[in-house]
Amino acid sequence: MGNSSRKESEEEGGEKKGDKEEVAEKKVKKEEVFEDEELPLVVAKLLASGDPVLDLSYYKFRRLPRQVSDLQHLEKLYVCGNRLRDIPKRIVQLQGLRTLALDFNKLDDIPLSVCQLTNLTCLYLGSNRLMSLPPEMRNLQSLRCLWVESNYIQRFPKQLYDLPHLRSLQFGDNRLCSLPSDLWRMEALRGLWLYGNRFQEFPRVLLKMEQLEILDLDHNRISEFPNLHHLPALQLFSYDHNPVKEPPHVGEEVIIVGEGAEDVLQARDRRKEAKERAEKEAEEVAAAAAAAANPVIHGILKKLRMSSALNLAAAKEKETNGAIPSSATEGDEDELHSKDEWSEFERQGVALDELGYEEEGQGYEWEELIYEGEGYEGYEGAGLEYERAEMDYEYEGEELEEHAQRGGA
């Protein structure tokens, strides 16, 4: 009896075990059938396009289509807003993938297959059901941007310390109450979002992270902020929806967002405008003082420019009309007068190039060269016409003399 009953129970256990295996096999087959089911025409076209960027967001997929794992040319894959609970292991074939977006799905854990995509630089896992990050996250040595906002993470994952290139960490809307005291080890970090957590005090370790450029602590329970001048690289600090009495002290170039921030920024702008206005007035006073110190030099240079302009106009009028204009005499007198002044100026040992007017003189000489070239060409043309006229006149004279001789004969 005992042996037979034991045998029967073993047979029943074997049947139960077989039933479980059979159920598991059926489940796998069902999933495979689902993955291989006919896809919408739009998705089929996307898969066949050969584009390195594939966006399959908001198609209500429960499983990632099998065909995706065969697209080894993919560089960016967006599968946001679906119903994914897992990612198939064969996704590791996509070693060329740089960006993977799995936001707004139903992931309870980060699949280990994702942690094997070692060339990833951006990984988006927001709005899932994550409570922690796996130790295998340290395999993603190329990761620069990690977003895990709107999950249920209570402790900061120290495995992120081992990601040497991580610059942007989005940890908003989780359940953090504190930060580890050695967070400063994340030396590459530039942007840190911690809004919507449960901080009651400002995490002092952040004062040691002098490389931070963006820090967001919105929607926490912090009632007092320390002096943030200790963060010299900081460009944006957001503290909105915290029970603070006054805005924190930050550098003059830092943009702040929160209660009382607008008044601080406006006062800063007024100070900046007043400083710029004072600097401009000081420059104008210095320029006026420099001009007042050398009135003779400026007067002589002004006369030289006026004389040059008059001479140029007179020469052009002479070339056009063939006569000397009445204003030429006045121009000559001005030129002689300016030359006398210039001689006196040279006797005082002052040179134009030392005063920074060398370029202006070069421009004046260039105008004279242009004028001389134009005048020469015009004069040469007139001479040729005049010689041609003389030749024609002699020819006509010879004809008349020959005609008279014939008539006399």
DODREN-491192 format. One record per residue (C-alpha): x, y, z; residue number from 1; residue in one letter. Coordinates in Angstrom, 1 decimal, decimal comma. Layout:
DODREN-491192
ATOM     c1     c2     c3  nr rest
ATOM      X      Y      Z NUM    A
...
***
This chain:
DODREN-491192
ATOM     c1     c2     c3  nr rest
ATOM    0,0    0,0    0,0   1    M
ATOM    2,7    2,4    1,0   2    G
ATOM    4,7    1,7   -2,1   3    N
ATOM    1,7    2,0   -4,4   4    S
ATOM    0,5    5,2   -2,8   5    S
ATOM    4,0    6,7   -3,1   6    R
ATOM    4,1    5,7   -6,7   7    K
ATOM    0,7    7,2   -7,3   8    E
ATOM    1,8   10,5   -5,6   9    S
ATOM    5,0   10,5   -7,7  10    E
ATOM    2,9   10,0  -10,8  11    E
ATOM    0,6   12,8   -9,7  12    E
ATOM    3,7   15,1   -9,0  13    G
ATOM    5,1   14,2  -12,4  14    G
ATOM    1,8   15,1  -14,0  15    E
ATOM    1,7   18,4  -12,1  16    K
ATOM    5,3   19,1  -13,1  17    K
ATOM    4,6   18,2  -16,7  18    G
ATOM    1,5   20,4  -16,6  19    D
ATOM    3,6   23,4  -15,4  20    K
ATOM    6,2   22,9  -18,1  21    E
ATOM    3,4   22,6  -20,7  22    E
ATOM    1,8   25,8  -19,5  23    V
ATOM    5,2   27,6  -19,7  24    A
ATOM    5,8   26,3  -23,2  25    E
ATOM    2,3   27,4  -24,3  26    K
ATOM    2,9   30,8  -22,8  27    K
ATOM    6,2   31,2  -24,7  28    V
ATOM    4,5   30,0  -27,9  29    K
ATOM    1,7   32,5  -27,3  30    K
ATOM    4,2   35,3  -26,9  31    E
ATOM    6,0   34,3  -30,0  32    E
ATOM    2,8   34,2  -31,9  33    V
ATOM    1,9   37,6  -30,6  34    F
ATOM    5,3   39,0  -31,6  35    E
ATOM    5,0   37,5  -35,0  36    D
ATOM    1,4   38,7  -35,5  37    E
ATOM    0,7   41,0  -38,4  38    E
ATOM    1,9   44,5  -37,7  39    L
ATOM    0,1   47,7  -38,8  40    P
ATOM    1,1   48,8  -42,2  41    L
ATOM    2,7   52,0  -40,9  42    V
ATOM    4,9   50,0  -38,5  43    V
ATOM    5,8   47,5  -41,3  44    A
ATOM    7,0   50,5  -43,5  45    K
ATOM    9,0   51,9  -40,6  46    L
ATOM   10,7   48,6  -40,0  47    L
ATOM   11,6   48,3  -43,7  48    A
ATOM   12,7   51,9  -44,2  49    S
ATOM   16,3   51,3  -43,3  50    G
ATOM   16,3   54,5  -41,2  51    D
ATOM   18,8   54,5  -38,3  52    P
ATOM   16,1   56,1  -36,1  53    V
ATOM   13,0   54,0  -35,4  54    L
ATOM   10,0   55,4  -33,4  55    D
ATOM    7,4   52,9  -32,3  56    L
ATOM    5,9   55,0  -29,5  57    S
ATOM    2,3   54,8  -28,5  58    Y
ATOM    1,3   51,7  -30,6  59    Y
ATOM    0,2   49,8  -27,5  60    K
ATOM    2,7   47,0  -27,9  61    F
ATOM    2,8   44,4  -25,2  62    R
ATOM    6,0   42,9  -26,6  63    R
ATOM    8,6   44,4  -28,8  64    L
ATOM    8,2   43,2  -32,4  65    P
ATOM   10,6   40,4  -33,2  66    R
ATOM   11,7   42,2  -36,4  67    Q
ATOM   13,2   45,1  -34,4  68    V
ATOM   16,1   42,9  -33,1  69    S
ATOM   17,2   42,2  -36,7  70    D
ATOM   17,7   45,9  -37,4  71    L
ATOM   21,4   46,0  -36,6  72    Q
ATOM   21,8   49,4  -38,3  73    H
ATOM   19,6   51,1  -35,7  74    L
ATOM   21,1   54,0  -33,7  75    E
ATOM   18,0   55,3  -31,9  76    K
ATOM   15,0   53,4  -30,8  77    L
ATOM   11,9   55,0  -29,2  78    Y
ATOM    9,3   52,6  -27,8  79    V
ATOM    7,6   55,1  -25,3  80    C
ATOM    4,0   54,9  -24,3  81    G
ATOM    3,4   51,2  -24,9  82    N
ATOM    2,6   48,3  -22,5  83    R
ATOM    6,0   46,6  -22,3  84    L
ATOM    6,7   44,6  -19,2  85    R
ATOM   10,0   43,1  -20,5  86    D
ATOM   12,5   43,5  -23,3  87    I
ATOM   13,5   40,4  -25,2  88    P
ATOM   17,1   39,1  -24,8  89    K
ATOM   17,8   39,3  -28,5  90    R
ATOM   17,9   43,1  -28,3  91    I
ATOM   21,6   42,7  -27,5  92    V
ATOM   22,1   42,2  -31,2  93    Q
ATOM   21,6   46,0  -31,6  94    L
ATOM   25,1   46,9  -30,5  95    Q
ATOM   25,1   50,0  -32,7  96    G
ATOM   22,3   51,5  -30,5  97    L
ATOM   23,1   54,9  -29,0  98    R
ATOM   19,7   56,0  -27,7  99    T
ATOM   17,0   53,8  -26,1 100    L
ATOM   13,7   55,4  -24,9 101    A
ATOM   11,4   53,1  -22,8 102    L
ATOM    9,4   55,8  -21,0 103    D
ATOM    5,8   55,3  -20,0 104    F
ATOM    5,7   51,5  -20,0 105    N
ATOM    5,1   48,9  -17,3 106    K
ATOM    8,7   47,8  -16,5 107    L
ATOM    9,2   46,6  -12,9 108    D
ATOM   12,9   46,0  -13,5 109    D
ATOM   15,5   47,1  -16,0 110    I
ATOM   16,1   44,1  -18,2 111    P
ATOM   19,6   42,7  -18,1 112    L
ATOM   19,6   42,6  -21,9 113    S
ATOM   19,4   46,5  -21,9 114    V
ATOM   22,5   46,6  -19,6 115    C
ATOM   24,4   44,7  -22,3 116    Q
ATOM   24,0   47,5  -24,8 117    L
ATOM   27,4   48,9  -23,9 118    T
ATOM   27,4   51,6  -26,6 119    N
ATOM   24,3   53,4  -25,2 120    L
ATOM   24,8   57,1  -24,5 121    T
ATOM   21,2   58,0  -23,6 122    C
ATOM   18,8   55,8  -21,7 123    L
ATOM   15,2   57,0  -20,8 124    Y
ATOM   13,3   54,9  -18,3 125    L
ATOM   10,9   57,5  -16,8 126    G
ATOM    7,3   56,7  -15,8 127    S
ATOM    7,7   53,0  -15,2 128    N
ATOM    7,5   50,9  -12,0 129    R
ATOM   11,1   50,8  -11,0 130    L
ATOM   12,1   50,5   -7,4 131    M
ATOM   15,8   50,1   -7,9 132    S
ATOM   18,5   49,8  -10,6 133    L
ATOM   20,4   46,6  -11,2 134    P
ATOM   24,2   46,4  -10,4 135    P
ATOM   24,7   45,6  -14,1 136    E
ATOM   24,0   49,2  -14,9 137    M
ATOM   27,8   49,8  -14,4 138    R
ATOM   28,3   48,0  -17,7 139    N
ATOM   27,0   51,1  -19,6 140    L
ATOM   30,4   52,8  -19,6 141    Q
ATOM   29,4   55,1  -22,5 142    S
ATOM   26,3   56,5  -20,8 143    L
ATOM   26,0   60,2  -20,7 144    R
ATOM   22,3   60,8  -20,0 145    C
ATOM   20,1   58,7  -17,7 146    L
ATOM   16,4   59,6  -17,0 147    W
ATOM   14,6   57,6  -14,3 148    V
ATOM   12,0   60,1  -13,2 149    E
ATOM    8,6   59,2  -12,0 150    S
ATOM    9,4   55,8  -10,5 151    N
ATOM    9,6   54,4   -6,9 152    Y
ATOM   13,3   54,5   -6,1 153    I
ATOM   14,0   55,2   -2,4 154    Q
ATOM   17,8   55,0   -2,3 155    R
ATOM   20,3   56,6   -4,6 156    F
ATOM   22,0   53,8   -6,6 157    P
ATOM   25,7   53,9   -6,0 158    K
ATOM   26,5   51,8   -9,1 159    Q
ATOM   26,1   55,0  -11,0 160    L
ATOM   29,4   56,1   -9,5 161    Y
ATOM   31,1   53,7  -12,0 162    D
ATOM   29,7   55,6  -15,1 163    L
ATOM   32,6   58,0  -15,8 164    P
ATOM   30,8   60,0  -18,6 165    H
ATOM   27,4   60,5  -17,0 166    L
ATOM   26,6   64,2  -17,3 167    R
ATOM   22,8   64,4  -17,0 168    S
ATOM   20,9   62,6  -14,3 169    L
ATOM   17,1   63,0  -14,1 170    Q
ATOM   15,9   61,7  -10,7 171    F
ATOM   12,7   63,7  -10,3 172    G
ATOM    9,5   62,4   -8,8 173    D
ATOM   11,0   59,5   -6,9 174    N
ATOM   11,1   58,8   -3,1 175    R
ATOM   14,6   60,0   -2,1 176    L
ATOM   15,0   61,5    1,4 177    C
ATOM   18,7   61,9    1,3 178    S
ATOM   21,8   61,6   -0,9 179    L
ATOM   25,0   59,6   -0,1 180    P
ATOM   27,8   61,6    1,4 181    S
ATOM   30,2   60,5   -1,4 182    D
ATOM   28,0   61,6   -4,3 183    L
ATOM   30,8   64,1   -5,1 184    W
ATOM   32,6   61,2   -6,8 185    R
ATOM   30,3   61,7   -9,8 186    M
ATOM   32,7   64,3  -11,2 187    E
ATOM   31,4   64,3  -14,7 188    A
ATOM   27,9   65,2  -13,6 189    L
ATOM   26,7   68,6  -14,9 190    R
ATOM   22,9   68,5  -14,6 191    G
ATOM   21,0   67,0  -11,6 192    L
ATOM   17,2   67,0  -11,3 193    W
ATOM   15,9   66,1   -7,9 194    L
ATOM   12,4   67,7   -7,9 195    Y
ATOM    9,4   66,0   -6,4 196    G
ATOM   11,3   63,9   -3,9 197    N
ATOM   11,1   64,0   -0,1 198    R
ATOM   14,1   66,2    1,0 199    F
ATOM   13,5   68,1    4,2 200    Q
ATOM   17,0   69,6    4,2 201    E
ATOM   19,3   70,8    1,5 202    F
ATOM   21,7   67,9    0,8 203    P
ATOM   25,1   69,3    2,0 204    R
ATOM   27,0   67,0   -0,3 205    V
ATOM   25,8   69,1   -3,2 206    L
ATOM   28,1   72,0   -2,0 207    L
ATOM   31,1   69,8   -2,9 208    K
ATOM   30,0   69,3   -6,5 209    M
ATOM   31,5   72,5   -7,9 210    E
ATOM   31,1   71,3  -11,4 211    Q
ATOM   27,3   71,3  -11,3 212    L
ATOM   25,6   73,7  -13,9 213    E
ATOM   21,9   72,8  -13,4 214    I
ATOM   20,3   71,9  -10,1 215    L
ATOM   16,6   71,4   -9,7 216    D
ATOM   15,1   70,9   -6,2 217    L
ATOM   11,5   71,9   -6,9 218    D
ATOM    8,6   70,4   -4,9 219    H
ATOM   10,5   69,3   -1,8 220    N
ATOM   10,2   70,3    1,8 221    R
ATOM   13,3   72,4    2,2 222    I
ATOM   12,8   75,5    4,4 223    S
ATOM   16,3   76,9    4,2 224    E
ATOM   19,1   77,0    1,6 225    F
ATOM   22,8   77,6    2,2 226    P
ATOM   24,9   80,2    0,3 227    N
ATOM   25,3   78,7   -3,2 228    L
ATOM   28,3   80,8   -4,1 229    H
ATOM   30,3   77,7   -3,4 230    H
ATOM   29,0   76,4   -6,8 231    L
ATOM   31,0   78,5   -9,2 232    P
ATOM   29,8   76,7  -12,4 233    A
ATOM   26,1   76,9  -11,5 234    L
ATOM   24,0   78,5  -14,2 235    Q
ATOM   20,4   77,5  -13,2 236    L
ATOM   19,0   76,8   -9,8 237    F
ATOM   15,3   76,0   -9,3 238    S
ATOM   13,8   75,8   -5,8 239    Y
ATOM   10,1   76,5   -6,5 240    D
ATOM    7,4   75,0   -4,2 241    H
ATOM    9,6   74,7   -1,1 242    N
ATOM    8,7   76,4    2,2 243    P
ATOM   11,5   78,9    2,0 244    V
ATOM   11,4   82,4    3,5 245    K
ATOM   13,7   84,1    1,0 246    E
ATOM   15,6   83,2   -2,2 247    P
ATOM   19,0   81,6   -1,8 248    P
ATOM   22,2   83,6   -2,3 249    H
ATOM   23,7   82,7   -5,7 250    V
ATOM   26,3   84,2   -8,1 251    G
ATOM   25,5   87,2  -10,2 252    E
ATOM   25,1   85,1  -13,4 253    E
ATOM   22,9   82,4  -12,0 254    V
ATOM   19,3   82,2  -13,1 255    I
ATOM   17,0   81,2  -10,2 256    I
ATOM   13,4   80,0  -10,3 257    V
ATOM   11,2   80,1   -7,3 258    G
ATOM    9,3   82,4   -4,9 259    E
ATOM   11,0   85,8   -4,7 260    G
ATOM   13,3   85,1   -7,6 261    A
ATOM   11,7   87,6   -9,9 262    E
ATOM   12,5   90,5   -7,5 263    D
ATOM   16,1   89,4   -7,1 264    V
ATOM   16,6   89,1  -10,9 265    L
ATOM   15,1   92,5  -11,5 266    Q
ATOM   17,3   94,1   -8,9 267    A
ATOM   20,3   92,4  -10,5 268    R
ATOM   19,3   93,8  -13,9 269    D
ATOM   19,1   97,3  -12,5 270    R
ATOM   22,5   97,0  -11,0 271    R
ATOM   23,9   95,7  -14,2 272    K
ATOM   22,4   98,5  -16,2 273    E
ATOM   23,7  101,1  -13,8 274    A
ATOM   27,2   99,7  -14,0 275    K
ATOM   27,2   99,6  -17,8 276    E
ATOM   25,9  103,2  -17,9 277    R
ATOM   28,7  104,3  -15,5 278    A
ATOM   31,3  102,6  -17,6 279    E
ATOM   30,0  104,2  -20,8 280    K
ATOM   30,0  107,7  -19,2 281    E
ATOM   33,6  107,1  -17,9 282    A
ATOM   34,7  106,2  -21,5 283    E
ATOM   33,0  109,3  -22,9 284    E
ATOM   34,7  111,6  -20,3 285    V
ATOM   38,1  110,0  -21,1 286    A
ATOM   37,6  110,5  -24,8 287    A
ATOM   36,6  114,1  -24,3 288    A
ATOM   39,7  114,7  -22,1 289    A
ATOM   42,0  113,2  -24,8 290    A
ATOM   40,4  115,4  -27,5 291    A
ATOM   40,8  118,5  -25,3 292    A
ATOM   44,5  117,7  -24,7 293    A
ATOM   45,4  117,9  -28,5 294    N
ATOM   43,2  120,6  -30,1 295    P
ATOM   45,9  121,8  -32,5 296    V
ATOM   46,4  118,4  -34,0 297    I
ATOM   42,7  117,8  -34,6 298    H
ATOM   42,4  121,3  -36,2 299    G
ATOM   45,3  120,7  -38,6 300    I
ATOM   44,1  117,3  -39,6 301    L
ATOM   40,6  118,7  -40,3 302    K
ATOM   42,0  121,4  -42,5 303    K
ATOM   44,1  118,9  -44,4 304    L
ATOM   41,1  116,8  -45,2 305    R
ATOM   39,0  119,8  -46,3 306    M
ATOM   41,9  121,1  -48,5 307    S
ATOM   42,3  117,6  -50,1 308    S
ATOM   38,6  117,5  -50,9 309    A
ATOM   38,6  121,0  -52,5 310    L
ATOM   41,6  120,2  -54,7 311    N
ATOM   40,1  116,9  -55,9 312    L
ATOM   36,8  118,7  -56,8 313    A
ATOM   38,7  121,5  -58,6 314    A
ATOM   40,7  119,0  -60,6 315    A
ATOM   37,7  117,0  -61,7 316    K
ATOM   35,9  120,2  -62,8 317    E
ATOM   39,0  121,2  -64,8 318    K
ATOM   39,0  117,9  -66,5 319    E
ATOM   35,3  118,2  -67,4 320    T
ATOM   35,1  121,8  -68,6 321    N
ATOM   38,7  122,3  -69,8 322    G
ATOM   39,0  125,5  -67,8 323    A
ATOM   40,3  126,5  -64,4 324    I
ATOM   37,5  127,2  -62,0 325    P
ATOM   37,4  130,4  -60,0 326    S
ATOM   37,6  128,4  -56,7 327    S
ATOM   40,9  126,9  -57,7 328    A
ATOM   42,8  130,0  -56,6 329    T
ATOM   41,1  129,8  -53,2 330    E
ATOM   42,0  126,1  -53,1 331    G
ATOM   45,7  126,9  -53,8 332    D
ATOM   45,7  129,5  -51,1 333    E
ATOM   44,2  127,0  -48,7 334    D
ATOM   46,8  124,4  -49,7 335    E
ATOM   49,7  126,8  -49,2 336    L
ATOM   48,2  127,8  -45,9 337    H
ATOM   47,8  124,2  -44,8 338    S
ATOM   51,4  123,4  -46,0 339    K
ATOM   52,7  126,2  -43,9 340    D
ATOM   50,8  124,9  -40,9 341    E
ATOM   52,0  121,4  -41,6 342    W
ATOM   55,7  122,6  -41,8 343    S
ATOM   55,2  124,2  -38,4 344    E
ATOM   53,6  121,0  -37,1 345    F
ATOM   56,6  118,9  -38,3 346    E
ATOM   59,0  121,4  -36,7 347    R
ATOM   57,4  120,6  -33,4 348    Q
ATOM   58,5  116,9  -33,9 349    G
ATOM   55,0  115,3  -34,2 350    V
ATOM   54,3  112,7  -36,8 351    A
ATOM   50,9  111,5  -38,1 352    L
ATOM   51,6  107,9  -37,8 353    D
ATOM   52,4  108,2  -34,1 354    E
ATOM   48,9  109,6  -33,6 355    L
ATOM   47,1  106,7  -35,3 356    G
ATOM   46,2  108,5  -38,6 357    Y
ATOM   48,5  106,5  -40,8 358    E
ATOM   45,7  104,5  -42,3 359    E
ATOM   43,7  107,7  -43,1 360    E
ATOM   46,8  109,1  -44,9 361    G
ATOM   47,1  106,0  -46,9 362    Q
ATOM   43,5  106,3  -48,0 363    G
ATOM   44,2  109,9  -49,1 364    Y
ATOM   47,2  108,8  -51,2 365    E
ATOM   45,2  106,1  -52,8 366    W
ATOM   42,6  108,7  -53,9 367    E
ATOM   45,3  110,8  -55,5 368    E
ATOM   46,6  107,8  -57,4 369    L
ATOM   43,2  107,0  -58,7 370    I
ATOM   42,7  110,6  -59,7 371    Y
ATOM   46,1  110,7  -61,5 372    E
ATOM   45,3  107,5  -63,3 373    G
ATOM   41,9  108,8  -64,5 374    E
ATOM   43,4  112,2  -65,6 375    G
ATOM   46,2  110,6  -67,5 376    Y
ATOM   43,9  108,3  -69,4 377    E
ATOM   41,6  111,2  -70,4 378    G
ATOM   44,5  113,4  -71,5 379    Y
ATOM   46,0  110,7  -73,6 380    E
ATOM   42,8  110,1  -75,4 381    G
ATOM   42,4  113,8  -76,2 382    A
ATOM   45,9  114,0  -77,6 383    G
ATOM   45,3  111,1  -79,9 384    L
ATOM   42,1  112,8  -81,2 385    E
ATOM   44,0  116,0  -81,8 386    Y
ATOM   46,8  114,3  -83,8 387    E
ATOM   44,2  112,6  -85,9 388    R
ATOM   42,5  115,9  -86,6 389    A
ATOM   45,8  117,4  -87,8 390    E
ATOM   46,5  114,5  -90,1 391    M
ATOM   43,1  114,9  -91,7 392    D
ATOM   43,6  118,6  -92,2 393    Y
ATOM   47,0  118,1  -94,0 394    E
ATOM   45,5  115,5  -96,2 395    Y
ATOM   42,7  117,8  -97,3 396    E
ATOM   45,2  120,6  -97,9 397    G
ATOM   47,2  118,4 -100,3 398    E
ATOM   44,1  117,6 -102,2 399    E
ATOM   43,2  121,2 -102,7 400    L
ATOM   46,7  122,1 -103,9 401    E
ATOM   46,7  119,3 -106,4 402    E
ATOM   43,3  120,3 -107,7 403    H
ATOM   44,4  123,9 -108,1 404    A
ATOM   47,5  122,8 -110,2 405    Q
ATOM   45,2  120,7 -112,5 406    R
ATOM   42,9  123,6 -112,9 407    G
ATOM   45,7  126,0 -113,8 408    G
ATOM   47,0  123,6 -116,4 409    A
***
